[in-house]
Amino acid sequence: MEFQHLKLFIDLAQSRSFIRTAEKNYMSASTLTRQIQRIEEKIGQPLFIRDNRQVHLTDAGRKFLEFANQSWAHWQQFQHQLSSNQTELEGELKLFCSVTATYSHLPTILERFRQRHPKVEIKLNTGDPSQALSNVQSMQADLSLAGKPESLPANIDFHYIDEIKLSLIVPRIACAATQLLQQQPINWQEMPFILPLDGPARKRIDHWFKTQKIKSPKIYATVAGHEGIVPMVALGCGVALLPDVVIQHSPANSQVSYFHLPVPIEPFELGVCVQHKRLQEPVLNAFWTLLAQSQAG
């Protein structure tokens, strides 16, 4: 099996589109289909479930993706080792973070790395921050900006970047939530909350509910990611407990107000995650070393 075929499989698993993957790799969709079929024939099992819009990994496909990511990373490392005369670091760096982090924290981190290693190709994928750690563990990402979990897996290294504080935001328009906020005392049990689906922020929020003895909070909606919650609050759907950095960078931040909480929410740590064993890879090692140097400086 050729390494380039593994790379095509990895790209398809990420894009879930034969057309986009084919365009990215300068080939026709039919050629890409034949390449994937050859891999499936060698393995003896289908790797993708195909429908009219997207493709999805089968159980065998998810297992093969882990193998493909590891094999591709080892191949890149081997190529680097063979290039003994190479003066500049080359390769690929796959990063994952939330949309907010792409303009709140990532630019500062990437600036020095790009200046020092301009030939490294950076591939950025954004999504729900609760998926950041799992993306590193499954090798869908080399590095992720992630909130530090309460229990960090033994195979993961975490480099602290910032402390993330959370605040309660409320609508500025008249609605059921603002009416409840005018009561004394506030009936938090009836307050409609819009919450992140999962992740460190959600865990801090659930803990806050317990400290306030809100046994069964009224949840208007749960949202994957954080960015979509601020507009929902602005529309009067409810209130939300969110990281300050998300609120500050939201286009809808002028349509919500901060609400003072007598008992603040516990902040969490934001940092970069990587599999410890992968720090021997030249590109990841260079990035990690630069992080340490930046902190020391």
Secondary structure, 3 states (H helix, E strand, C coil): CCHHHHHHHHHHHHHCCHHHHHHHCCCCHHHHHHHHHHHHHHHCCCCEEECCCCEEECHHHHHHHHHHHHHHHHHHHHHHHHCCCCCCCCEEEEEEECCCHHHHCHHHHHHHHHHHCCCEEEEEEECCHHHHHHHHHCCCCCEEEEECCCCCCCCEEEEEEEEECEEEEEECCCCHHHHHHCCCCCCHHHCEEEEECCCHHHHHHHHHHHHCCCCCCEEEEEECCCCCHHHHHHCCCCEEEEEHHHHHCCCCHHHEEEECCCCCCCCEEEEEEEEHHHHHCHHHHHHHHHHHHHHHC
